[in-house]
Amino acid sequence: MLQHGTRILGLGRYFWDAIREINPNDVRAELERQVTIGFFGRPGSGRHTLSRALFGDGEQDVPVRRFSCNEADSAAVAAAGAIDLAFLLLDAREPDWSAERRVGGQLAGRGCPTLLILTHADALTSPQQGLPAMRLQFPSHPPELMAVVDPRNVQATRARLIGLVLNTVPALRLALAHQYPALRRAVSDDLIREASRVNAQFALMSSLPALIPVLGMFLGGVADILVLTKNQAMLVFKLAALYGRDVSDRMGVLREIAPVIGGAFLWRTAARTAVGLAPAPISALPKAAIAYFGTYSVGQAARYYYERGDKPPPEVMREFQAEARRRYESLNDLLKQRFAGPRTALPPAPPREGTA
């Protein structure tokens, strides 16, 4: 019992030390930044339908609405003013896209990230003709910023475009989720995956100094504890802000979330310590796996709590851990390229008690 209490206090100390270094004003400024989005296209191309599909159906879903639907002409681009992200819609029923090409050129000249969206592809002989036609008529536009969607299908449109939007303007993710709650879950998952990947890569690289006798072992151990914990704390802090918590009350954030993420955090700490007993070349990749699993579990437990107001039950945590395993498998090859060695042995399944 005493040992368990000591571990809990250790979690609080590490997490509190990390949270104290976070500036709430920086997070709040990132969250509350106003994002302006412009939709450009001909009448009937689906501008309003696409905006509703991606960003919400009504004012009750969008606390601060800062987007505009514009014509596909030069005057519309000038009238739209400064834009952080643009959607240029192409109507597949229209044979001539010269006006859209001029608008695309103007937006590119302004340095505005622009997603090229083809709608009404069902009017084509084959919907598969859409992307080749876009690439032919917009040869200088990045192919990865082109998509064919039917905005009337909200679920399919979000599945196709939300990830594209977040990858295009990653610095605006928190602001987008704050301004458009329909994006909140996708942004949360994106932040969790990113933090998990960063921690896995750092855990791998921090093992390299351990190959240097004495000093390397000290540097690797300190970096492993401090940096990984700080990254997890920053992730939880951003999730708290995203779901409306008062991040200026840092102790309140810690007090609320520690019981939710404690089990996952402590199990990963113990596993990381056990793996650390092995020689560096052997332990490096398992450490990366543990760092990924730990960060993913902490993030998803926090996201679940902030969404539902309750601690995730053990079966839900097992689902999170299974998803972490699947995602780490796809990352594993990339990590092996940075550190040659055998395929990492994934950590054993955590105990069923608590959130671990």
Helices and strands as residue ranges (DSSP letters): H 2-20, H 24-32, E 37-40, H 47-55, E 67-70, H 74-80, E 85-91, H 98-109, E 114-119, G 121-123, G 127-129, H 130-137, G 143-145, E 146-148, H 154-168, G 170-172, H 173-179, G 181-183, H 184-206, G 208-211, H 215-242, H 250-275, H 280-308, H 314-338
